Amino acid sequence: MSILSAEGKRIIKKLVDYNGSVFHHKSMSDGYLRTIKNNAPPKKYKKSQFYLGSKLIIRHPITAQHIWAETDYRVDYSNLNQYVAKLNRQINNYFVSQSYEALESYLYSVAAKICLKNRKAAVEIKNIIKCADTASFRKHLKDKWRSTNELYTRVIIKLLPEMDTFIRENPSFKNYGFFLEVLLKARHSITHNEGIIAIDDVKDKKAKEYLIDFFGKYNSKPTMQIDCTEHAHEIIGTIAKIVHLIEHFL
């Protein structure tokens, strides 16, 4: 079993929780659909016996009068699968996004520790200045290196010579850099654009393959819907592999 740093233990604990939550939600979702469909009315009945509805009702902040939103939330047998698939997508995207946030925090903390341990080599890297402690290095790195895949490939790997040599000798491990590029873009689109991403925003061919294969479904030619439902476990597992790879060379 690998010996993990405090930061490594912390992120793996989070990833275990997120991965378990994805599994737990799928179990609940499958059970929910099964229960409803088992109670479906015979086909000879035209009227659905299942209906779920919700309205947004608030009091006006000044007049205190009730306000009903013009639209409402309606689910019945005709659109049940569609709404459950949407909910599944949102839940899985959320936990993948949270996994990214945990990885980002881990990468900055580990990079700061590496910089402090090897200040001379660190300041030779563009945009890194000499700092007094890990907290100062961490703040500086967050200000100057907003791309986690660049933080991984151009700071962490470069300051861990054995890891750098290992990846040069094993080119398949370079794919983690492409993975991080796509993960960053996927997380951004989940958070800020309801999971819609412009495919042409990903320039690298290998990174684009990751985007299409693991993170989404085509909407139309220029855009894609981020949907991690099928691959959430694999994505979270890949994040855990990156953590263990870094921890091995610390």
Buried (B, 14 or more C-beta within 10 A) or exposed (E): EEEBBEBBEBBBEBBEBBBEBBEEBBEEBEEEEEEBEEEEEEEEEEEEEBEEEEEEEEEEEEEEEEEEEEEEEEBBBEEBEEBBEEBBBBBBBBBBBBBBEBBBBBBBBBBBBBBBEBBEBBEEBEEBEEBEEBEBBBEBBBEBBEEBBBBBBBBBBBBBEEBBEBBEEEEEBBBBBBBBBBBBBBBBBBBEEEBBBEBEBBEEEBBBBBBBEBBBEEEEEEBBBBBBBBBBBEBBEBBBEBBEBBBBBB
